[in-house]
Amino acid sequence: QVQLTESGGGLVQAGGSLRLSCAASGRTIGSTAVGWFRQAPGKEREFVAVFYLVGGGTVADSVKGRFSISRDISKNTVYLQMNSLKPEDTANYYCAAATSIRALVAGNPDYWGQGTQVTVSS
């Protein structure tokens, strides 16, 4: 069993930055793919970023150049650095973990966090 706990959300002005954290317990993130999704009111959940088992990560085209994902194995934590935030980035951001990259990116991970709200004001 893996528990994922997100933190770092909040209210920020457009152009600002936030760093989200996803702390995992129950399994080392070195053996699990961990990613981020977001869901805005009235919209479907959207893939944002993933950090691969072997290292390195990728982000969705919609946030490329502004968001980045990183991992600190010593803290069993994955981070989502969000820069140049826009009002359309407003959403509830969820951390997810899976042993299958394909399943995670498809939105079918093994585990979900509870989410952290990000609100970007114009």
LOTI-292847 format. One record per atom (N, C-alpha, C): x, y, z; residue number from 1; residue in three letters. Coordinates in steps of 0.1 Angstrom, whole numbers. Layout:
// LOTI-292847
x->X | y->Y | z->Z | seq->NUM | type->Ala
...
// end
This chain:
// LOTI-292847
x->8 | y->-12 | z->0 | seq->1 | type->Gln
x->0 | y->0 | z->0 | seq->1 | type->Gln
x->9 | y->12 | z->0 | seq->1 | type->Gln
x->5 | y->22 | z->-8 | seq->2 | type->Val
x->13 | y->34 | z->-9 | seq->2 | type->Val
x->3 | y->46 | z->-6 | seq->2 | type->Val
x->8 | y->55 | z->3 | seq->3 | type->Gln
x->0 | y->67 | z->6 | seq->3 | type->Gln
x->8 | y->79 | z->0 | seq->3 | type->Gln
x->0 | y->87 | z->-6 | seq->4 | type->Leu
x->6 | y->99 | z->-13 | seq->4 | type->Leu
x->0 | y->112 | z->-6 | seq->4 | type->Leu
x->8 | y->121 | z->-2 | seq->5 | type->Thr
x->3 | y->133 | z->5 | seq->5 | type->Thr
x->9 | y->145 | z->-3 | seq->5 | type->Thr
x->0 | y->153 | z->-8 | seq->6 | type->Glu
x->4 | y->165 | z->-16 | seq->6 | type->Glu
x->4 | y->177 | z->-6 | seq->6 | type->Glu
x->12 | y->186 | z->-10 | seq->7 | type->Ser
x->12 | y->199 | z->-2 | seq->7 | type->Ser
x->18 | y->210 | z->-12 | seq->7 | type->Ser
x->16 | y->222 | z->-8 | seq->8 | type->Gly
x->22 | y->233 | z->-15 | seq->8 | type->Gly
x->13 | y->241 | z->-24 | seq->8 | type->Gly
x->0 | y->237 | z->-24 | seq->9 | type->Gly
x->-9 | y->245 | z->-32 | seq->9 | type->Gly
x->-13 | y->258 | z->-25 | seq->9 | type->Gly
x->-20 | y->266 | z->-32 | seq->10 | type->Gly
x->-24 | y->279 | z->-26 | seq->10 | type->Gly
x->-29 | y->289 | z->-36 | seq->10 | type->Gly
x->-30 | y->301 | z->-32 | seq->11 | type->Leu
x->-34 | y->312 | z->-41 | seq->11 | type->Leu
x->-22 | y->320 | z->-45 | seq->11 | type->Leu
x->-21 | y->323 | z->-58 | seq->12 | type->Val
x->-9 | y->330 | z->-63 | seq->12 | type->Val
x->-14 | y->339 | z->-75 | seq->12 | type->Val
x->-7 | y->350 | z->-77 | seq->13 | type->Gln
x->-11 | y->359 | z->-88 | seq->13 | type->Gln
x->-5 | y->353 | z->-101 | seq->13 | type->Gln
x->-11 | y->357 | z->-112 | seq->14 | type->Ala
x->-6 | y->353 | z->-125 | seq->14 | type->Ala
x->8 | y->357 | z->-126 | seq->14 | type->Ala
x->17 | y->348 | z->-132 | seq->15 | type->Gly
x->31 | y->351 | z->-133 | seq->15 | type->Gly
x->39 | y->346 | z->-122 | seq->15 | type->Gly
x->33 | y->342 | z->-111 | seq->16 | type->Gly
x->39 | y->337 | z->-99 | seq->16 | type->Gly
x->43 | y->322 | z->-100 | seq->16 | type->Gly
x->49 | y->317 | z->-89 | seq->17 | type->Ser
x->54 | y->303 | z->-89 | seq->17 | type->Ser
x->49 | y->296 | z->-76 | seq->17 | type->Ser
x->48 | y->283 | z->-78 | seq->18 | type->Leu
x->45 | y->274 | z->-66 | seq->18 | type->Leu
x->52 | y->261 | z->-68 | seq->18 | type->Leu
x->56 | y->255 | z->-57 | seq->19 | type->Arg
x->62 | y->242 | z->-58 | seq->19 | type->Arg
x->53 | y->232 | z->-50 | seq->19 | type->Arg
x->48 | y->222 | z->-57 | seq->20 | type->Leu
x->40 | y->212 | z->-51 | seq->20 | type->Leu
x->49 | y->200 | z->-47 | seq->20 | type->Leu
x->45 | y->194 | z->-36 | seq->21 | type->Ser
x->53 | y->183 | z->-31 | seq->21 | type->Ser
x->43 | y->171 | z->-30 | seq->21 | type->Ser
x->49 | y->159 | z->-33 | seq->22 | type->Cys
x->41 | y->147 | z->-32 | seq->22 | type->Cys
x->50 | y->137 | z->-23 | seq->22 | type->Cys
x->46 | y->136 | z->-11 | seq->23 | type->Ala
x->54 | y->127 | z->-2 | seq->23 | type->Ala
x->48 | y->113 | z->-2 | seq->23 | type->Ala
x->56 | y->103 | z->-4 | seq->24 | type->Ala
x->51 | y->89 | z->-5 | seq->24 | type->Ala
x->55 | y->81 | z->7 | seq->24 | type->Ala
x->46 | y->73 | z->11 | seq->25 | type->Ser
x->50 | y->63 | z->22 | seq->25 | type->Ser
x->45 | y->50 | z->18 | seq->25 | type->Ser
x->52 | y->40 | z->23 | seq->26 | type->Gly
x->47 | y->26 | z->20 | seq->26 | type->Gly
x->56 | y->19 | z->9 | seq->26 | type->Gly
x->62 | y->27 | z->1 | seq->27 | type->Arg
x->70 | y->22 | z->-10 | seq->27 | type->Arg
x->80 | y->33 | z->-14 | seq->27 | type->Arg
x->92 | y->29 | z->-17 | seq->28 | type->Thr
x->102 | y->39 | z->-21 | seq->28 | type->Thr
x->98 | y->44 | z->-36 | seq->28 | type->Thr
x->99 | y->57 | z->-38 | seq->29 | type->Ile
x->95 | y->62 | z->-51 | seq->29 | type->Ile
x->105 | y->59 | z->-61 | seq->29 | type->Ile
x->117 | y->53 | z->-57 | seq->30 | type->Gly
x->126 | y->48 | z->-66 | seq->30 | type->Gly
x->122 | y->36 | z->-74 | seq->30 | type->Gly
x->111 | y->30 | z->-69 | seq->31 | type->Ser
x->106 | y->18 | z->-76 | seq->31 | type->Ser
x->92 | y->20 | z->-82 | seq->31 | type->Ser
x->88 | y->33 | z->-82 | seq->32 | type->Thr
x->75 | y->36 | z->-87 | seq->32 | type->Thr
x->75 | y->48 | z->-96 | seq->32 | type->Thr
x->67 | y->48 | z->-106 | seq->33 | type->Ala
x->65 | y->60 | z->-114 | seq->33 | type->Ala
x->55 | y->69 | z->-107 | seq->33 | type->Ala
x->59 | y->82 | z->-106 | seq->34 | type->Val
x->50 | y->91 | z->-99 | seq->34 | type->Val
x->47 | y->103 | z->-108 | seq->34 | type->Val
x->35 | y->107 | z->-108 | seq->35 | type->Gly
x->31 | y->118 | z->-117 | seq->35 | type->Gly
x->21 | y->127 | z->-111 | seq->35 | type->Gly
x->18 | y->138 | z->-118 | seq->36 | type->Trp
x->8 | y->148 | z->-114 | seq->36 | type->Trp
x->-3 | y->149 | z->-125 | seq->36 | type->Trp
x->-15 | y->151 | z->-120 | seq->37 | type->Phe
x->-27 | y->154 | z->-128 | seq->37 | type->Phe
x->-33 | y->166 | z->-122 | seq->37 | type->Phe
x->-42 | y->172 | z->-129 | seq->38 | type->Arg
x->-50 | y->183 | z->-124 | seq->38 | type->Arg
x->-64 | y->182 | z->-129 | seq->38 | type->Arg
x->-73 | y->188 | z->-122 | seq->39 | type->Gln
x->-87 | y->188 | z->-126 | seq->39 | type->Gln
x->-93 | y->201 | z->-122 | seq->39 | type->Gln
x->-98 | y->209 | z->-132 | seq->40 | type->Ala
x->-104 | y->221 | z->-130 | seq->40 | type->Ala
x->-119 | y->219 | z->-129 | seq->40 | type->Ala
x->-127 | y->228 | z->-123 | seq->41 | type->Pro
x->-141 | y->226 | z->-121 | seq->41 | type->Pro
x->-148 | y->224 | z->-135 | seq->41 | type->Pro
x->-156 | y->214 | z->-136 | seq->42 | type->Gly
x->-163 | y->212 | z->-149 | seq->42 | type->Gly
x->-155 | y->206 | z->-160 | seq->42 | type->Gly
x->-142 | y->202 | z->-157 | seq->43 | type->Lys
x->-134 | y->197 | z->-167 | seq->43 | type->Lys
x->-129 | y->183 | z->-163 | seq->43 | type->Lys
x->-124 | y->175 | z->-173 | seq->44 | type->Glu
x->-119 | y->162 | z->-170 | seq->44 | type->Glu
x->-105 | y->163 | z->-164 | seq->44 | type->Glu
x->-101 | y->153 | z->-157 | seq->45 | type->Arg
x->-88 | y->152 | z->-151 | seq->45 | type->Arg
x->-77 | y->152 | z->-162 | seq->45 | type->Arg
x->-67 | y->159 | z->-161 | seq->46 | type->Glu
x->-57 | y->161 | z->-171 | seq->46 | type->Glu
x->-43 | y->157 | z->-167 | seq->46 | type->Glu
x->-36 | y->150 | z->-175 | seq->47 | type->Phe
x->-22 | y->146 | z->-172 | seq->47 | type->Phe
x->-13 | y->159 | z->-172 | seq->47 | type->Phe
x->-4 | y->160 | z->-162 | seq->48 | type->Val
x->5 | y->172 | z->-162 | seq->48 | type->Val
x->19 | y->168 | z->-163 | seq->48 | type->Val
x->24 | y->158 | z->-155 | seq->49 | type->Ala
x->38 | y->154 | z->-156 | seq->49 | type->Ala
x->40 | y->140 | z->-150 | seq->49 | type->Ala
x->51 | y->134 | z->-153 | seq->50 | type->Val
x->55 | y->121 | z->-148 | seq->50 | type->Val
x->70 | y->120 | z->-146 | seq->50 | type->Val
x->74 | y->114 | z->-135 | seq->51 | type->Phe
x->88 | y->111 | z->-133 | seq->51 | type->Phe
x->90 | y->96 | z->-134 | seq->51 | type->Phe
x->99 | y->92 | z->-143 | seq->52 | type->Tyr
x->100 | y->78 | z->-146 | seq->52 | type->Tyr
x->108 | y->70 | z->-136 | seq->52 | type->Tyr
x->106 | y->57 | z->-136 | seq->53 | type->Leu
x->113 | y->48 | z->-126 | seq->53 | type->Leu
x->128 | y->50 | z->-128 | seq->53 | type->Leu
x->132 | y->50 | z->-140 | seq->54 | type->Val
x->147 | y->50 | z->-142 | seq->54 | type->Val
x->153 | y->64 | z->-141 | seq->54 | type->Val
x->144 | y->74 | z->-138 | seq->55 | type->Gly
x->149 | y->88 | z->-137 | seq->55 | type->Gly
x->145 | y->97 | z->-149 | seq->55 | type->Gly
x->145 | y->109 | z->-146 | seq->56 | type->Gly
x->140 | y->119 | z->-156 | seq->56 | type->Gly
x->125 | y->119 | z->-157 | seq->56 | type->Gly
x->120 | y->130 | z->-163 | seq->57 | type->Gly
x->106 | y->131 | z->-163 | seq->57 | type->Gly
x->102 | y->139 | z->-176 | seq->57 | type->Gly
x->89 | y->140 | z->-177 | seq->58 | type->Thr
x->83 | y->147 | z->-189 | seq->58 | type->Thr
x->70 | y->154 | z->-184 | seq->58 | type->Thr
x->67 | y->165 | z->-191 | seq->59 | type->Val
x->55 | y->173 | z->-188 | seq->59 | type->Val
x->46 | y->174 | z->-200 | seq->59 | type->Val
x->34 | y->177 | z->-198 | seq->60 | type->Ala
x->24 | y->178 | z->-209 | seq->60 | type->Ala
x->28 | y->191 | z->-217 | seq->60 | type->Ala
x->24 | y->190 | z->-229 | seq->61 | type->Asp
x->27 | y->202 | z->-238 | seq->61 | type->Asp
x->21 | y->214 | z->-233 | seq->61 | type->Asp
x->9 | y->213 | z->-226 | seq->62 | type->Ser
x->2 | y->225 | z->-222 | seq->62 | type->Ser
x->10 | y->233 | z->-211 | seq->62 | type->Ser
x->20 | y->226 | z->-205 | seq->63 | type->Val
x->27 | y->233 | z->-194 | seq->63 | type->Val
x->42 | y->233 | z->-197 | seq->63 | type->Val
x->46 | y->228 | z->-208 | seq->64 | type->Lys
x->60 | y->227 | z->-212 | seq->64 | type->Lys
x->67 | y->241 | z->-212 | seq->64 | type->Lys
x->78 | y->242 | z->-206 | seq->65 | type->Gly
x->85 | y->254 | z->-205 | seq->65 | type->Gly
x->82 | y->262 | z->-193 | seq->65 | type->Gly
x->71 | y->258 | z->-186 | seq->66 | type->Arg
x->68 | y->265 | z->-173 | seq->66 | type->Arg
x->68 | y->256 | z->-161 | seq->66 | type->Arg
x->65 | y->243 | z->-163 | seq->67 | type->Phe
x->64 | y->233 | z->-152 | seq->67 | type->Phe
x->76 | y->224 | z->-154 | seq->67 | type->Phe
x->81 | y->219 | z->-142 | seq->68 | type->Ser
x->91 | y->208 | z->-143 | seq->68 | type->Ser
x->88 | y->199 | z->-131 | seq->68 | type->Ser
x->93 | y->186 | z->-133 | seq->69 | type->Ile
x->91 | y->176 | z->-122 | seq->69 | type->Ile
x->104 | y->171 | z->-118 | seq->69 | type->Ile
x->106 | y->168 | z->-105 | seq->70 | type->Ser
x->118 | y->163 | z->-100 | seq->70 | type->Ser
x->115 | y->154 | z->-88 | seq->70 | type->Ser
x->126 | y->147 | z->-84 | seq->71 | type->Arg
x->124 | y->137 | z->-74 | seq->71 | type->Arg
x->136 | y->137 | z->-64 | seq->71 | type->Arg
x->133 | y->136 | z->-51 | seq->72 | type->Asp
x->143 | y->135 | z->-41 | seq->72 | type->Asp
x->141 | y->121 | z->-34 | seq->72 | type->Asp
x->149 | y->111 | z->-38 | seq->73 | type->Ile
x->147 | y->98 | z->-32 | seq->73 | type->Ile
x->149 | y->98 | z->-17 | seq->73 | type->Ile
x->159 | y->106 | z->-12 | seq->74 | type->Ser
x->162 | y->106 | z->2 | seq->74 | type->Ser
x->150 | y->111 | z->10 | seq->74 | type->Ser
x->141 | y->119 | z->4 | seq->75 | type->Lys
x->129 | y->123 | z->11 | seq->75 | type->Lys
x->116 | y->116 | z->6 | seq->75 | type->Lys
x->118 | y->107 | z->-3 | seq->76 | type->Asn
x->107 | y->99 | z->-9 | seq->76 | type->Asn
x->96 | y->109 | z->-14 | seq->76 | type->Asn
x->101 | y->119 | z->-21 | seq->77 | type->Thr
x->92 | y->130 | z->-25 | seq->77 | type->Thr
x->94 | y->133 | z->-39 | seq->77 | type->Thr
x->83 | y->136 | z->-46 | seq->78 | type->Val
x->83 | y->141 | z->-60 | seq->78 | type->Val
x->78 | y->156 | z->-60 | seq->78 | type->Val
x->84 | y->164 | z->-67 | seq->79 | type->Tyr
x->80 | y->178 | z->-67 | seq->79 | type->Tyr
x->75 | y->183 | z->-81 | seq->79 | type->Tyr
x->66 | y->192 | z->-81 | seq->80 | type->Leu
x->62 | y->198 | z->-94 | seq->80 | type->Leu
x->64 | y->213 | z->-92 | seq->80 | type->Leu
x->74 | y->218 | z->-99 | seq->81 | type->Gln
x->77 | y->232 | z->-99 | seq->81 | type->Gln
x->69 | y->239 | z->-110 | seq->81 | type->Gln
x->61 | y->249 | z->-106 | seq->82 | type->Met
x->52 | y->256 | z->-115 | seq->82 | type->Met
x->56 | y->271 | z->-116 | seq->82 | type->Met
x->61 | y->275 | z->-127 | seq->83 | type->Asn
x->65 | y->289 | z->-129 | seq->83 | type->Asn
x->56 | y->296 | z->-139 | seq->83 | type->Asn
x->56 | y->309 | z->-140 | seq->84 | type->Ser
x->48 | y->316 | z->-149 | seq->84 | type->Ser
x->33 | y->312 | z->-149 | seq->84 | type->Ser
x->28 | y->310 | z->-138 | seq->85 | type->Leu
x->14 | y->305 | z->-137 | seq->85 | type->Leu
x->4 | y->314 | z->-143 | seq->85 | type->Leu
x->-6 | y->307 | z->-149 | seq->86 | type->Lys
x->-17 | y->314 | z->-156 | seq->86 | type->Lys
x->-30 | y->311 | z->-149 | seq->86 | type->Lys
x->-40 | y->319 | z->-150 | seq->87 | type->Pro
x->-53 | y->316 | z->-145 | seq->87 | type->Pro
x->-59 | y->303 | z->-149 | seq->87 | type->Pro
x->-55 | y->299 | z->-161 | seq->88 | type->Glu
x->-60 | y->286 | z->-166 | seq->88 | type->Glu
x->-53 | y->274 | z->-160 | seq->88 | type->Glu
x->-43 | y->276 | z->-152 | seq->89 | type->Asp
x->-37 | y->266 | z->-144 | seq->89 | type->Asp
x->-44 | y->263 | z->-131 | seq->89 | type->Asp
x->-54 | y->271 | z->-128 | seq->90 | type->Thr
x->-62 | y->269 | z->-116 | seq->90 | type->Thr
x->-69 | y->255 | z->-117 | seq->90 | type->Thr
x->-67 | y->247 | z->-106 | seq->91 | type->Ala
x->-72 | y->234 | z->-106 | seq->91 | type->Ala
x->-68 | y->227 | z->-93 | seq->91 | type->Ala
x->-74 | y->216 | z->-90 | seq->92 | type->Asn
x->-70 | y->207 | z->-80 | seq->92 | type->Asn
x->-59 | y->198 | z->-85 | seq->92 | type->Asn
x->-48 | y->198 | z->-79 | seq->93 | type->Tyr
x->-36 | y->190 | z->-84 | seq->93 | type->Tyr
x->-35 | y->177 | z->-76 | seq->93 | type->Tyr
x->-34 | y->166 | z->-83 | seq->94 | type->Tyr
x->-33 | y->153 | z->-77 | seq->94 | type->Tyr
x->-20 | y->146 | z->-80 | seq->94 | type->Tyr
x->-15 | y->140 | z->-70 | seq->95 | type->Cys
x->-3 | y->131 | z->-72 | seq->95 | type->Cys
x->-8 | y->117 | z->-75 | seq->95 | type->Cys
x->-1 | y->109 | z->-83 | seq->96 | type->Ala
x->-5 | y->96 | z->-86 | seq->96 | type->Ala
x->8 | y->87 | z->-87 | seq->96 | type->Ala
x->7 | y->74 | z->-84 | seq->97 | type->Ala
x->18 | y->65 | z->-84 | seq->97 | type->Ala
x->14 | y->52 | z->-91 | seq->97 | type->Ala
x->23 | y->46 | z->-98 | seq->98 | type->Ala
x->20 | y->33 | z->-105 | seq->98 | type->Ala
x->33 | y->26 | z->-108 | seq->98 | type->Ala
x->32 | y->13 | z->-109 | seq->99 | type->Thr
x->43 | y->5 | z->-114 | seq->99 | type->Thr
x->44 | y->5 | z->-129 | seq->99 | type->Thr
x->33 | y->9 | z->-135 | seq->100 | type->Ser
x->32 | y->9 | z->-150 | seq->100 | type->Ser
x->31 | y->24 | z->-155 | seq->100 | type->Ser
x->41 | y->28 | z->-162 | seq->101 | type->Ile
x->41 | y->42 | z->-168 | seq->101 | type->Ile
x->29 | y->43 | z->-176 | seq->101 | type->Ile
x->26 | y->33 | z->-184 | seq->102 | type->Arg
x->15 | y->34 | z->-194 | seq->102 | type->Arg
x->2 | y->37 | z->-186 | seq->102 | type->Arg
x->0 | y->29 | z->-176 | seq->103 | type->Ala
x->-13 | y->30 | z->-168 | seq->103 | type->Ala
x->-13 | y->44 | z->-161 | seq->103 | type->Ala
x->-2 | y->49 | z->-157 | seq->104 | type->Leu
x->-2 | y->62 | z->-150 | seq->104 | type->Leu
x->-6 | y->73 | z->-160 | seq->104 | type->Leu
x->1 | y->73 | z->-171 | seq->105 | type->Val
x->-1 | y->84 | z->-180 | seq->105 | type->Val
x->-15 | y->83 | z->-186 | seq->105 | type->Val
x->-21 | y->71 | z->-186 | seq->106 | type->Ala
x->-35 | y->70 | z->-191 | seq->106 | type->Ala
x->-45 | y->74 | z->-181 | seq->106 | type->Ala
x->-40 | y->77 | z->-169 | seq->107 | type->Gly
x->-50 | y->81 | z->-159 | seq->107 | type->Gly
x->-55 | y->70 | z->-150 | seq->107 | type->Gly
x->-48 | y->58 | z->-151 | seq->108 | type->Asn
x->-52 | y->47 | z->-143 | seq->108 | type->Asn
x->-41 | y->42 | z->-134 | seq->108 | type->Asn
x->-36 | y->51 | z->-125 | seq->109 | type->Pro
x->-25 | y->47 | z->-116 | seq->109 | type->Pro
x->-30 | y->37 | z->-105 | seq->109 | type->Pro
x->-21 | y->32 | z->-98 | seq->110 | type->Asp
x->-24 | y->23 | z->-87 | seq->110 | type->Asp
x->-29 | y->31 | z->-75 | seq->110 | type->Asp
x->-24 | y->43 | z->-73 | seq->111 | type->Tyr
x->-27 | y->51 | z->-61 | seq->111 | type->Tyr
x->-28 | y->66 | z->-65 | seq->111 | type->Tyr
x->-37 | y->72 | z->-58 | seq->112 | type->Trp
x->-40 | y->87 | z->-59 | seq->112 | type->Trp
x->-38 | y->93 | z->-46 | seq->112 | type->Trp
x->-33 | y->106 | z->-46 | seq->113 | type->Gly
x->-34 | y->114 | z->-34 | seq->113 | type->Gly
x->-47 | y->121 | z->-33 | seq->113 | type->Gly
x->-48 | y->129 | z->-23 | seq->114 | type->Gln
x->-61 | y->136 | z->-20 | seq->114 | type->Gln
x->-62 | y->149 | z->-28 | seq->114 | type->Gln
x->-51 | y->154 | z->-33 | seq->115 | type->Gly
x->-52 | y->166 | z->-40 | seq->115 | type->Gly
x->-48 | y->179 | z->-32 | seq->115 | type->Gly
x->-43 | y->189 | z->-39 | seq->116 | type->Thr
x->-40 | y->202 | z->-34 | seq->116 | type->Thr
x->-45 | y->212 | z->-43 | seq->116 | type->Thr
x->-52 | y->222 | z->-38 | seq->117 | type->Gln
x->-58 | y->233 | z->-47 | seq->117 | type->Gln
x->-48 | y->243 | z->-51 | seq->117 | type->Gln
x->-48 | y->246 | z->-63 | seq->118 | type->Val
x->-40 | y->258 | z->-68 | seq->118 | type->Val
x->-49 | y->268 | z->-75 | seq->118 | type->Val
x->-48 | y->280 | z->-70 | seq->119 | type->Thr
x->-57 | y->290 | z->-76 | seq->119 | type->Thr
x->-48 | y->302 | z->-81 | seq->119 | type->Thr
x->-49 | y->305 | z->-94 | seq->120 | type->Val
x->-41 | y->316 | z->-99 | seq->120 | type->Val
x->-50 | y->328 | z->-103 | seq->120 | type->Val
x->-48 | y->339 | z->-97 | seq->121 | type->Ser
x->-56 | y->350 | z->-99 | seq->121 | type->Ser
x->-51 | y->359 | z->-110 | seq->121 | type->Ser
x->-59 | y->366 | z->-118 | seq->122 | type->Ser
x->-55 | y->374 | z->-129 | seq->122 | type->Ser
x->-52 | y->388 | z->-125 | seq->122 | type->Ser
// end
